Amino acid sequence: MIIIHAGFQVQTDKENDFLAEIRPLIDASRAEEGNISYDLLKDTEKEGSYTMVELWEDMDAVKFHNQTEHFTSFTAKAPQYFAAPPQVKLFNAQPADKK
């Protein structure tokens, strides 16, 4: 399983526009084959801070997702909402060894 954490620092005066723009991405991504979950979380302590937590079956699903119209459309428009560049971390999840 592939886990992605994409951190966004959104300009506070553009937060509503950001949320309206990202909603179609979330809905369409959740419907993709290979998607396990796709959730936008808002930081309760830092204003304008969000994290997209994505779970995918495998790297092929991620590669397909990154080429979809809903993803490329969002990524083309998203920079206008950001106060800083996104911070993306990718994890290849493996079960922990239980000894």
N, C-alpha and C positions, 0 to 999 in steps of 0.2 A: 504494500500500500504506500502511496505517495501522499505526504502531508505538506501543504503549503501555508505559510503564514505571510500575508502581505499587509504590511503596516502603512497606513495613510495618515498624514497630518494635514487636515483640511483647514483652509482659511475659514474662520468662524462666520464671516459674512456670506460665505458661499456654501455653507453646510446643507441647506435645504435643496439647493440646486444639485449638489453632489449626490444626495440621497435619492433624488428623483432620477438622476442619470444612471445610478448604479442598480436600481431596482430591476430593470429589464435584464441586465447582466446576470443578476442572482437567479431570477426565475428561469431564464433560458439555460443557465449552467446546471441548475439542479435537474433539468430534464435530459441532460446529455447522458448517453451511454457511457458507463465507466465512472460516473460521478457517484460518490457515496454521500457526501454532504458539502454544502457551500453556504457558509454563514458569515454575515457581517456583524461584528461585535463592537460596541462603543465603549471606550475607556471611561470609567466612572470618576477617575481622578484627574485626567488631563483633557482639557477642552479641545474639541476638534480632532481627537485621536481615535482612529478606528483600526481594527484588524480583521481582514478577511481570512477565515480559517477554512481551507479546502481539503477534502479527502477524496482521493482518486484511487481507482483499482490498480492502475499501473502507469508507467511513463508514457505509453502510447496514448492513453486517455488524456493526459496533460498536453501532449503535443497536438492532438486533435483540437482540444479546447482552445489552445493558443492561436489557432488558425480560424476559429469561427467568426462569423460576422459580428455577433454580439460582443465578443471579447475585443476584436480589433477596433470596432466602433467606439467602445468605452475607452480603450487605451489611447485612442487618438484625441478624445475630448477631455480626458481626466486631468491632464497637467494644469489646466486653467483653474482647477479647484484646490490644488495642493499648495501648502505653505513650505513643503520640503519634498525632496524626491522620495518615492515609495521605498520601503525597506522590505525585501522579499527573502524569505528563508524557505528552502526546500529540504524535506526530510524523507529518507527512504526508510519507512518503518519496518522494523523486524521485531519479532517477539523477543522479550528479554529472557535471557537464560535463567531458568529457575533452578538454582543449586542450593 
